[in-house]
């Protein structure tokens, strides 16, 4: 079965420090991977995606993610965290069947950035 | 450009009652998806429309859930009768192109703010 795992329920980091939110996946074939963020009382916002090409993908708000095929990981990173980055982060993989697609999500990781 | 909108933002109903959630996708988006997040768990796929046709409803939990998309525009998701385990946040998403997606391309799905359903 195709799945995504986010092993950390919560990540705490001090403002200005680098942050990493972990994601591993299990899919057949080439993975198409996504990160979404949910701010309080808001919908899911697209951050970035990996389809093919460079393993380091840059996205919105200064976030980036590194695709590692050997470790089946797609960790989200940011060099310097902001308090405003505090939110719920979801990793997802695209599953395609009969030409149509859907997203399979992880359980989400709450990021808390302290001043 | 207006984003995906959902109504209501929050609904509290009693077990056994009926609730209808509405989603208005981004104009021109043929693909419409419903997802659900039960407290603390992953966001799970429910179903996928292309225009007015249901392409994949493999994630629908049971026959108490009925989704429609008449005219290929907005969609409704009705839960009748609601049970306690139906509580959660229901997200709608839309994306471009009603045709089968080429393997090498992936249209981004744009999500609405969600409807928080509480069944008491």
Boltz contact constraints between the chains, C-beta under 6 A:
constraints:
  - contact:
      token1: [A, 32]
      token2: [B, 106]
      max_distance: 6.0
  - contact:
      token1: [A, 42]
      token2: [B, 113]
      max_distance: 6.0
  - contact:
      token1: [A, 43]
      token2: [B, 111]
      max_distance: 6.0
  - contact:
      token1: [A, 43]
      token2: [B, 112]
      max_distance: 6.0
  - contact:
      token1: [A, 43]
      token2: [B, 113]
      max_distance: 6.0
  - contact:
      token1: [A, 43]
      token2: [B, 114]
      max_distance: 6.0
  - contact:
      token1: [A, 44]
      token2: [B, 111]
      max_distance: 6.0
  - contact:
      token1: [A, 46]
      token2: [B, 108]
      max_distance: 6.0
  - contact:
      token1: [A, 51]
      token2: [B, 106]
      max_distance: 6.0
  - contact:
      token1: [A, 94]
      token2: [B, 106]
      max_distance: 6.0
  - contact:
      token1: [A, 99]
      token2: [B, 100]
      max_distance: 6.0
  - contact:
      token1: [A, 100]
      token2: [B, 55]
      max_distance: 6.0
  - contact:
      token1: [A, 100]
      token2: [B, 56]
      max_distance: 6.0
  - contact:
      token1: [A, 101]
      token2: [B, 101]
      max_distance: 6.0
  - contact:
      token1: [A, 102]
      token2: [B, 45]
      max_distance: 6.0
  - contact:
      token1: [A, 102]
      token2: [B, 48]
      max_distance: 6.0
  - contact:
      token1: [A, 105]
      token2: [B, 42]
      max_distance: 6.0
  - contact:
      token1: [A, 105]
      token2: [B, 43]
      max_distance: 6.0
  - contact:
      token1: [A, 106]
      token2: [B, 42]
      max_distance: 6.0
  - contact:
      token1: [A, 107]
      token2: [B, 41]
      max_distance: 6.0
  - contact:
      token1: [A, 107]
      token2: [B, 42]
      max_distance: 6.0
